[in-house]
Amino acid sequence: MTSNHLATARNTAAHFRQLHHAATPLLLPNAWDAVSARLFESAGATAIATTSAGLAWSLGHADGRALPVDEAVGAVARIARVLTVPLSVDIENGYSDDPKAVVELVRRLLDLGVTGINIEDGRDAPELLAAKIEAIGTFLRRTNADLFVNARTDVFLAGLAEPPERVEESIRRAALYSAAGADSLFVPGLREPTEIEDVALATRLPLNLMAWGGLPGAAALYKLGVRRLSAGSAIPQLVWGQAERAARDFLETGHSDPLSAGAKPFAEVQRLFVASR
């Protein structure tokens, strides 16, 4: 990465970091390919994040750390090429238990202009994620690069502790990841207002939640301490649900008219890329 590219990347990362300290939560519609990313940017998104599930599915793989690293990087390259806003990439667990391999993935993403990553503990020992975050931080300092690291804990989503203990365990992991150098904390599945507030108050990291049915709106979440709200895989699941219904109707009836209802006009989709860099 040249000095000019490095300076630009650092400025973009600084801007992305500031978005986590605004007067409203940072809303991230999660993209899974270049067209969804450009579409969300054109709709007004100030930053784009990827959904690891949507990305894996679109490339013919199941979600859950099964996506080959080269395929993931190739998909991110296509997304990054068409965006002007900051891009954060969900790399699951870094696709390796080896912190050195995770750092190599981070290096490749930085070369593409990626601004942030989301990296998770899942069912791994939290100390392993902390070691990966520390290794990333060492690499960033050595190369004078900048990257926003969103540490995801699956305590709630995967039920890694008994219900009465989940808040406390999330807070414990937040402290561990913060000490390792994480920039924010992502707790998907956390959705009860009192528990949200407890986690937000107990950690210095900006709190990121996943959109979930029954979750309060963004303004109410902000008052509870939430600074980032991610759509996760909800949008691609919605899109593909509608696509399946359209396909079934077409196969059953052979009618063409329903295929035009609510469709994004061809010319508008085309302009997304004519206007992109």
Disulfide bonds with the S-S distance in Angstrom:
none
